[in-house]
Amino acid sequence: MAKTIVIKQIGSPIRRPEKQRQTLIGLGLNKMHKTRELEDTPAVRGMINKISHMVEIVEEKG
């Protein structure tokens, strides 16, 4: 079974660059306090690092 992480959106994309808004959408987030469970891959970790001020890692399963 692959490792997964649960992320939660804690920041608004209002008045942020379009690239950051698109990264949020790419992670499946679009509303405040929404959570998603994603596979823990280097691509997902890179996306999280780009917008680390708008998301938090709630849980790491593995």
Beta strands, then each sheet from edge to edge (+ up, - down):
strand 1: 4-9
strand 2: 35-39
strand 3: 55-61
sheet 1: 2+ 1- 3+
end
